[in-house]
Amino acid sequence: MPARNRLAFWTCAAVLALALWTSGAATPVYPLYSTDWHLTPLLTTSIFAVYPLVLVVVLLVFGDLSDSIGRRASILLGVVSSIVGVLLFAVAPDVGWVLVGRAFMGLGVGLSLSPATAKMIDIAGPANSARTGAISTASTAVGLVFATLLGGALVQYAPFPLHLTYWVLLAVEVVVLVLVWRLEGDRDPSARRWRPRGVSVPRSLWGAVAAAAVCISASYALGAVVLSLGASIGKQLIGSSNAFVTGAIIALSMVVIGVVALASRRIPLIVAVPIAFGATALGFAALVLAASLQSLGLFLAFCVLAGVGYSLLFAGGLQIVGRFAPAHHRAGTLSAVYLVAYLVQGAAALWLGAEATAGGLQHAVDVGAPVIVGVALLALVAVVLLARPRRGVPVVTGSTGT
């Protein structure tokens, strides 16, 4: 790979990391919002849910924008929008500012996530889609590690715990913006002029999109539990009063995501997804027991197993898109997949928040666990069906990386 393409590839990987850092930046701060601003669990999870729900609207309207204006232009718009959102968090005096900030974060990630992923596949080529999927997953994990580990440390030990973590993130956002600005323009002169048309997926790709969407939806539902409720579970149900310790345990889940993504590159997809389902089921069993017994060790086990399940499901979904979607439909196809996944994530966060408000956090864990395990089982079924031999259609049995 030429040096110029290598720089562009890793710049896009940095955009993915930044997107997930932005998504998870508030995770260590949620308990403070709850106590300092007297928020109910539903309102606290609503802060989280605004992001994926706005992102869904953005994907519906602008899902294939980068196929028309170019990946670079769309990513630039996204990073600038994220900067606005992070700035609002950094100066927020109350929950209203935070909700608006989350909306801008959703706008930013919606404009940059799909084109950044698509550009990585464009550069590496469909033949290396599994490797790209693994690196993409690892990149998102790195972003979430910074969000939870660095964020937890700043909340626990630094001044201005409600705001400082966002000023640090804002500085990184500006650096990435400069890197994206330096990318070469990549608009296809023959591309049709863009107009709002929603997400469009050719009928021939419906099966692949469905399988990829349910895989990434299962991983994002796991993410909704860890990112929107993880810190509150650690504080209220497990009894951990140290934000850094709780953030470190949650960050371990993100480290596991990255390590598994890179270590599992040679595991066939048809094997990886059953492993992911098993890890998800065992993880939620550990979480239910952890909440009942106030066991930090079992909470740690949940975070590790959730990381395994998330990683294999997310990388598998991206691999399916990379193999089946042609370049001129890739961003639109990814947008369709992300649209479903973020809708599931936002709905899961709001539902769990409502359950926690009505019946307590323990109740939310008890009712949420079997539902999310069921989504992981649906992902397993979808991959098995996609892998069945069909005339003229490639069988999905390759590794999750090269």
N, C-alpha and C positions, 0 to 999 in steps of 0.2 A: 504494500500500500504506500503510495507516495506520501512524503512528509506533509504536504498541504492537506491531503485527504485525511491523514491520521489526525492532524490538528482539528479539522472540522468534525471528525468522528468523536473525539474526546470532548470537544466543546459541547456537542449535543448531549453526550453523556453527563456533562456537568449541568446542563439545563434540566435533565431528568432528576438529578440529585437535588438541585435547587427547588424543583417543583414539589418534591416530597418533603424537603426541609420546610418549605413554606406551608405545606399542608399540615405538618405535625408540630409546627413551632409553638402552638398554644397548648400542647399536651401537658407539659409540666405545670402550666399556669392555671389550668382549669380549676383545681381545688382552691386556689387563691381567689379566682373570680367568684366561685361559689360562696366563700366565706366573707370576702371583703365587700362584695356587691349583693350579697344575700340572694343568690340565684337558686332556683329549683333545679333538680337534675334535668328536667325537660328543657329548661332554658339554657343550661350549660351544654347539653348535647346539641341544642339548636345552633349554638355558635359553630360547632363542628359541622353540622349538617348543611348550613347555608352554603358552605364551600362546594360540596359535591352537587348540590341541587342547582346552584347557579351554573356550575360547570356543565351539567346536563343541557341546560338551555343554550349555552354557548356552543356545545357540540352539535345541537340540532340545527342551529342557524349557520354556524361557521365551520362545520365539521370538515368540509373539503376545501376550505379557503386556501391552504398552502398548495393545493394541486393547481390553483390558478395564479396566485400572486408569488409563489415561491416559498420554500421552506424558511429561508432566512428572514424574509419580511414578516411572516406570521410569527416566528419565534420572537423577533424584536418587539412586536406589539404585545405579545404575551408577557415578556419579562418586564416591560414598562408598566403594564397593568399590575403585575405582582408587586413591583416597587411601591406603587400607590397604596396597595392593600397593606403591605408591611409598615409603611409610614403611618397609616391610620392606627394600626395596633400600637406602634411605638409612642404615640401621643394620646391614646384613648383615655378619656376621663371617666367613661361609663360604658355600659354594654352596647348602647346604640352605635357608637363609633366602631366597636369591635365587629358588630354584625355587618356594617357597611364595608369594613376592611376585609372580612371574609368573602364578601361578594366580589370585591376586586381581585382577591386571590383566586377565586374560582374562575373569573374571567381570564386572568393571566395564565393559569395552568391549562385552561381549555384551549387557549390560542397557541400554546407552545408545546404541550405534551405530545400530541399526535404528530405534528410536523418534525419534532426533534427525533422521535422514534423512527418515523418514516425516513428521515435523512440518514440515520445510522444504517438502516437496511439498504437504502440507495447506495451508500458508500461501500458497505461490506459485500452487498450482493445477496440475492435470495439463497444461494448455495450455503452461505454462512449465517442463515437466519437463526439457527440454534445458538451459535456463539453470540450473535447480537442480542438475542433474547436473554442470555445469561448475563451479559455485561449490562444490559438495561436494568435487569432485576437487581444486580449488585449496586448499580448507580443509585437506584431509588433507596436501597437499603442504607447506603452511605449518607444520603440526605436525612433519612429518618434517625440515624444514629446521632448526627449533629443536633437534630431537633430535640431528641430526648435526653441524651447524655450531657451535651454542652448546655442545653436549656435547663436541665435539672440542676446542674452545678451553679449556673447563674442565678436561678431562683432561690437556691438554698444559701449560697455563700456571698453573692454579690449584692451591691445596693440596687435599689429600684427594681425589685423582683417582678413587678407587673409589666415592665417596659424594656429593661436592658437587653434581654435576649433578642428583641426585635431590631434594636439598633445594630447589633452584631450581624444579624441576618441581612439587614439593609445594606451594610458595607459589602457583603459577599454578592448580593444581587447586582450592585453597581459594577463589580469586577466582571461578573459573567456577562452583563450587558455589553461591556467593552469587547469581550471576546466574540460575542455573537455579531457585533457591529463589524468586526474585522473579517467575518466570513465573506466569501465571494457570493455575488448575486447568483441565484439559481432558478430564476423564473424561466419556464419553458415558453419561447415565443409562440409556439403553436397551441398553447393552452387556451381553452375557451375563457371568455371574460367572466369573472365571478359575479354571481348574483345569489341572493339567499334562495336556497332550494332544499334545505334540510339535508339529512344524511341519506345518501342513495347507495345501495349495495346491489350489484348485479345478482339476478336470481341464481346464477351458477355458484355464487359464493355464500348463499344463505346457510348452508350446512356448516361450513367452516366458521362463519361469523357466529353462529349459535354456539358451537362448541367452544370457540375462543372466549366468547362473552360470558358463558357460564363458568369457565375456569377462572377468569379474572374477577368475575362477580364474587365467587367464593372467597378468593384471596382478599378482596376489598371488604367483604363482610367481616372477615377475621380482623382486618385493619381497623374497622369501625369500633370493634370491642377494645382493642389494644390502645388505639389513639384517643378515642373519645371518653372511654371509661377506665382505662388502665390505671391512671394516676389516682382516680377516686376510689377504685377497688383497692389499690395498695394502701391508701390512707384509711378508708372507712371499714373495709372488711378484713384486711390483713393486719392493720394496726401499725403500718409503717408511717412514722411522722417526719421522716427525712426525705425531702423532695429529690435530693441527689441519689439516694439509694434506690428509691422507686424509679427514677429516671434511668438509672444504670441497669436495672433489671429489664425495663422496657427496651432500653437500647440493646441489650443482649439479644432480644428477639430480632432486632434489625441486623445485628452482626450475623446471626444465624442465617437470615435471609440471604445476605451477600455470600457467605461461605458456601451455603448449600447450592446457590445458583452457579457458582464457579466449579464446585466439586462434583456436581451432578451432570456435567455437560455430556457425558457419554452414556447416561442412563436413558434407554428408550422411553419415549413419551408414554407409551402404553404401560410401562412399569412405574414411571415417576408419579403419575396421577393416583394410582392406588395407594402408593406410599403417602402421598399428600393427604388422601382421605383418612388413612389410618392415623396419621399424626394429628390431624384436626380433631378426630373423635377422641383420641387419648388426651389431647390438650384440653379440651373442654371438660372432660371427666376430671382432670387435675384441677381445673379452675373451680368447678363446683365444690370439690372437696376442700380446696384452699380457702374458699369463702366460708365454708361451714366450720373448718377447724382453725381458722386464722393462721394458716401455715405459709410462711414466706417461701419455704422450700418448694411447696406445691405450686405456688404462684410463679416461681422461677421456672418450674417444669412446664407450666402452661405457656410461658413466654417463649421458651425454647421450641416446644412442639408447634406452637402457632407460627414461629418463624420458618420451620421446615415446611409446614403446609402451605403458607403464603408463597414461599419462594418457588416451590415446584408447580403450584397452580398458576402463578403469574407468568413464569418463564414459559410454561407450556402453552398458555394462551397466545403469547407473542410469537412463539414458534409456529403455531398454526397459521397465524396471519402472514408471517414471512414466507411460508411455503406456498400458500394458496393464492394470495392476493397479488395481481400484477402491479407494476410500479405506478401506472396511471390511476389505479383505484386504491392504492395502499393507504394514503392518509384518510380518505373517506371511510375505508374499511376499519382502520384503527379507531376512527372517531365513533363509528357505530358500536364497536366493542366497548370502548371506554364509556360511551353514553349509558349503555346498560349497566356496566359495572358501577359507575358513580351513582346512578339512580338507586341501585341496590344498597350501596354504602350509605347514602343519605337517608334512605328509608329505614335502614337498620339502626342507624344512630338515633333518629327521631323515635322510632318504636321502642328501643331499649330505654331511652330517656323518659318516655311516657310511662313505661312499666316501672322504672325506678321511682318516679314521682308518685305513682299510685300505690305501689306495694313495697318499695324499698329496693336498694341495690342488690341485695341477695336474691330477691324475687326476679329482678331483671336478668341476673346471671342464670338462674334456674330455667326460665322460660326461653331465653335466647339461645342457650347452648344447643338443644336439639334441632332448632330451626336452622342454625348456621351449619351444623353437621349435615343436615339434609341437603343444603345447597352444595356442599362438597361432594356428597353422594351423587347429586344430579350432574356435577362436572365429570365424575368418573363414568357415568352412563353415557354422557355426550361424547367423550373421547373414545370409548369402546365402539359406539355406533359409527363415528367418523372413521375409525381404523378398519372397519369392515371392507373387504375388497369390493370395489365397484368398477365396472368397465370404464376405462379412460380416465380414472381419477386416482391420483397417487395415494398410497396407503401411508398413514401417519404412524410409522414405527421407528423413525430415526431417533437419534439421541437428542437430548436437550442442549447440546453444545458440541463443539468440535475440539 
